[in-house]
Structures are given as C-alpha cells and as structure tokens.
Amino acid sequence: MIKVFKVTLFSLVLITGFMACSSDSTDSSDEEEEVLTELHAAYAAFDTEETDIYLSNGGATVTIESTGLPNHETVYWGEGNSLYIDEPGVATTPSIMSSNNNQVTITVDATPDLTGSTVQTQLNTIGIAVSGASIFNDQEGNGALDQAAASLDWTGAHIGPGVYHYHLEPKAFTDDDDKLVGVLLDGVFLYGRKCNAIGTYPTDLDTSGGHTTNTQYTNGVEEYHYHIINELYSTTGSYIAFAGPYQGY
C-alpha cells in the first residue's frame, strides 16, 4: 500500500509494500488496495470553512487541504482581529497568524493499515484538527515541550516553528469529553479523553492511546482510534494531544 503525506512545511513520502499471498494450491498472489466511495462520517465534523477534504487516489486515500487557521479565539490572532483575546499569562512567540503562512495539506489512507509496524512521530504537523489547525507531538524543537510550555495559549497551542498548532488537549473544542479532535498522518482519528462507547475514560488503551470500539461516527461498528491519554503532562495542568507512536502504518 502506498501512503503519501504531503505537508507544505516539509515533504514526507512513506511507501509501505504489502503483498497478500494466497493460501490455496495455485501459489498465486494479489496486491490489493482498499478503496472507498465516500468519506468516513467523522470528516463531517471538520470545519468546512478551514478545510477541504476529499477522496483521492481512486478512493484509496483522503486529502485534507487546510488553511491552518483555527476557528476559535487565541492571543495568536493578534490585536485587531475579531478572534483575538488578551492572554496576559501567555509568553507569546513573536509570530501572529496570517492567511499565507499556515496552509497545510496532508494525504492519508482512507482505511488505515493496522498490520504494519508502529512509527514514531516527528516534528512539525502530525495531523489536522477539526478546527483546521495543525496537531504537533510532545516535543518542541529538539527537546521536551516543557521549555516552551509558557507560550501555549488557553487551548494548548502556539506558533513556532511556522504554523499555529496544538500540543495539548485543544480545549476550544474538546474539554474532558469524547469529541473528535482530528485525524493523524496514519489516517487514524483522534478523540478526547473520554470514550463515546462507555461514556467515561477508557482503561484499555495501548501505548499510543488507541483501542477498538464503536464511536459516535461508526454506526455501531467497532473501529480502531486514538484518545488523548488522561494523564497530566508535567506542570502544564493539561494533557498531551498525541505523543505516538502511530499504529496505522
């Protein structure tokens, strides 16, 4: 299966070959891609003003074109913007948002491949949130997030490097609940700290914060997905959005 993740800040191409061998006596083999004819229902939760989402590669992948501009208030909009709020406790970075420096495009598998190896997250965009902005991991530059925690706004995000992005639970749209956060580069959806299937915090999560249950978008069908892990990060008083590793490669 071919996976292409295209991000305007960096280019990442990961090719994973998969050959399904027949178990019968003909000794024949087939290479198959699972293709979809319509988007997963969860994509309807994304802000259509900030994202353009469509099937690509004949239905084998989903492409998400995002403005990268969040649809909620933050100090990082800068004074004069209608979504600007004063956050005097935030040690802001020098940057503010503009329409030309946040655009991000990713292409993910329409059906994640959960049969392969786990892959560690990297710096920069690791997913797109329902708000239209990027999701980053638990690192800042080449070190732990602690060194930049003071610059995070009320919803666990800041600018630097490059785009506005969430490191922590994005309280602007998920705050101790089961709401959809976004989709990651492996095509797996990320939800809040609670699980819709049980109505509380899941206790069966793997090392990535993932498990398999039905969600509010699967019509009773069980599906592998991630949750923000319900463990406070350092002294931030909040929760890491996603540290990894990815399971869907």
C-alpha positions in Angstrom: 0.0 0.0 0.0 1.3 3.4 -0.9 0.9 6.2 1.7 1.7 9.8 0.8 1.8 12.5 3.4 2.3 15.9 1.8 2.8 18.9 4.2 3.6 22.3 2.9 6.3 22.8 5.5 8.0 19.6 4.7 7.7 16.6 2.4 7.3 13.1 3.6 6.8 10.1 1.4 6.5 6.7 3.0 6.0 3.7 0.9 4.9 0.5 2.5 4.6 -2.6 0.4 2.1 -5.2 1.2 1.6 -8.4 -0.8 -1.3 -10.7 0.2 -0.3 -14.3 -0.6 -3.0 -16.8 -1.5 -3.2 -19.8 0.8 -4.5 -22.2 -1.9 -2.5 -24.5 -4.1 -2.4 -22.2 -7.1 0.5 -20.3 -5.4 -0.8 -17.0 -6.9 -0.5 -13.6 -5.3 -2.5 -10.4 -5.4 -1.8 -6.9 -4.5 -4.9 -5.1 -3.3 -5.8 -1.6 -2.1 -8.9 -1.0 -0.1 -10.7 1.9 -1.7 -13.8 3.9 -0.5 -16.5 5.6 -2.5 -17.4 8.1 0.2 -15.7 9.8 3.1 -15.7 8.5 6.6 -18.6 10.1 8.5 -16.1 11.6 11.0 -14.8 14.0 8.4 -18.2 15.8 8.6 -17.0 17.2 12.0 -14.2 19.3 10.4 -14.8 23.0 9.8 -15.6 23.3 6.1 -14.5 27.0 6.1 -11.0 26.0 7.1 -10.6 22.6 5.4 -11.3 21.0 2.0 -11.5 17.2 2.4 -11.9 14.7 -0.5 -11.2 11.2 -1.6 -8.0 10.9 -3.7 -6.0 8.1 -5.5 -9.2 6.4 -6.7 -10.6 6.3 -3.2 -7.6 4.7 -1.5 -6.6 7.9 0.2 -8.1 11.1 1.7 -6.6 14.5 1.1 -7.1 17.3 3.6 -6.3 20.8 2.4 -6.3 23.2 5.4 -5.9 26.9 5.8 -4.2 26.1 9.1 -6.1 28.9 10.7 -8.1 27.9 13.8 -11.8 28.8 14.0 -11.6 29.9 17.7 -10.2 32.7 19.8 -6.5 33.0 20.8 -3.9 35.6 21.6 -2.0 34.5 18.5 -4.5 36.1 16.1 -3.0 39.5 17.1 -4.7 42.7 18.2 -7.3 44.0 15.7 -8.5 40.5 14.7 -12.1 39.6 15.7 -10.9 36.3 17.2 -8.1 38.0 19.2 -8.3 37.6 23.0 -5.9 39.1 25.5 -4.0 36.3 27.4 -1.6 38.2 29.7 -0.3 35.0 31.3 1.0 33.6 27.9 4.6 34.3 27.0 3.7 34.7 23.3 6.1 33.9 20.5 7.0 36.7 18.1 4.6 35.4 15.4 0.9 36.0 14.8 -1.3 34.2 12.3 -1.8 35.3 8.8 -3.5 33.6 5.8 -0.4 32.9 3.9 1.8 31.1 6.5 -0.3 28.3 7.9 -1.6 26.3 4.9 -1.1 22.6 5.3 -2.0 19.7 3.1 -1.8 16.0 4.1 -2.9 12.9 2.3 -3.7 9.8 4.4 -5.0 6.3 3.9 -8.8 6.2 3.7 -8.6 2.9 5.6 -5.5 2.8 7.9 -3.2 -0.2 7.6 -3.0 -1.6 11.2 -1.0 -4.6 10.1 2.4 -2.9 9.8 5.0 -1.6 12.1 4.5 1.3 14.6 6.2 4.5 13.6 7.4 7.3 15.9 6.0 10.8 15.4 8.3 13.5 14.0 8.5 17.3 14.5 6.0 19.5 12.7 2.5 18.6 11.6 1.4 15.1 12.7 -2.3 15.7 12.0 -5.1 18.2 11.3 -7.6 19.2 13.9 -11.3 19.7 13.3 -10.7 23.4 13.7 -8.4 23.5 10.7 -5.1 23.9 12.6 -2.2 21.5 12.9 -1.6 19.0 15.7 2.0 18.5 16.9 3.5 15.9 19.2 5.0 16.3 22.7 8.3 17.8 21.5 9.4 21.4 21.0 12.4 21.7 18.7 14.9 19.1 19.8 13.7 18.8 23.4 10.7 18.3 25.7 7.7 20.6 25.5 8.4 21.9 29.0 10.8 24.5 27.6 8.0 26.2 25.6 5.0 25.5 27.8 4.8 29.1 28.9 4.0 30.1 25.3 1.0 27.9 25.0 -2.4 29.7 24.9 -5.6 28.7 26.7 -6.2 25.8 24.3 -2.7 24.3 24.4 -1.4 25.8 21.2 1.1 28.4 19.9 3.0 29.4 16.8 6.6 28.3 16.3 8.0 27.0 14.2 5.9 28.1 11.3 2.2 27.3 11.9 -0.2 27.6 14.7 -0.5 24.2 16.3 -1.8 22.2 19.3 0.5 20.3 21.7 -2.1 19.8 24.4 -5.8 18.9 24.7 -7.4 21.6 22.5 -10.0 22.9 25.0 -11.5 25.1 22.3 -13.4 22.0 21.0 -12.7 19.1 23.4 -12.5 19.6 27.1 -12.7 16.4 29.2 -15.1 14.8 26.7 -15.4 12.3 23.8 -15.4 14.8 20.9 -13.4 14.3 17.8 -10.1 16.1 17.8 -8.8 15.4 14.3 -7.1 12.9 12.1 -3.4 12.0 12.2 -1.0 11.2 9.4 -1.7 7.5 9.6 -5.3 8.1 8.9 -6.5 7.2 12.4 -8.9 9.5 14.1 -8.0 11.2 17.5 -10.7 11.8 20.1 -10.9 13.5 23.5 -10.1 11.8 26.8 -13.5 10.1 27.2 -14.8 7.2 25.1 -18.3 7.5 23.5 -18.8 3.8 23.7 -18.6 3.7 27.5 -19.2 7.3 28.5 -16.0 7.7 30.6 -12.3 7.3 30.4 -11.2 4.1 28.6 -8.9 1.8 30.6 -7.8 -0.5 27.7 -5.7 2.0 25.7 -2.4 0.8 24.1 0.9 2.7 24.2 -0.4 5.2 21.6 -3.7 5.9 23.4 -5.6 3.7 21.0 -8.2 1.0 21.2 -11.0 -0.6 19.2 -14.7 0.3 20.0 -17.6 1.9 18.2 -17.6 5.7 18.1 -20.3 8.3 17.5 -19.4 8.2 13.8 -19.3 4.4 13.1 -23.0 3.5 13.5 -22.3 0.7 15.9 -19.3 -0.7 14.1 -16.1 -1.1 16.1 -13.1 0.9 14.8 -9.5 1.5 16.0 -9.0 5.1 17.1 -6.9 7.2 19.4 -7.8 9.1 22.6 -6.0 11.9 24.3 -4.5 9.9 27.2 -5.9 11.0 30.6 -2.6 11.7 32.2 -1.5 15.3 33.1 1.7 16.4 31.4 4.4 17.9 33.6 3.3 21.2 35.2 1.0 22.4 32.4 -2.2 21.2 34.1 -3.3 19.7 30.8 -2.9 16.7 28.6 -0.6 15.9 25.6 -2.7 15.7 22.4 -0.7 12.8 20.9 2.8 11.6 21.5 2.8 8.4 19.4 3.8 6.1 18.1 1.4 5.9 15.1 -0.2 2.5 14.8 -1.7 2.9 11.3 1.4 2.4 9.1 
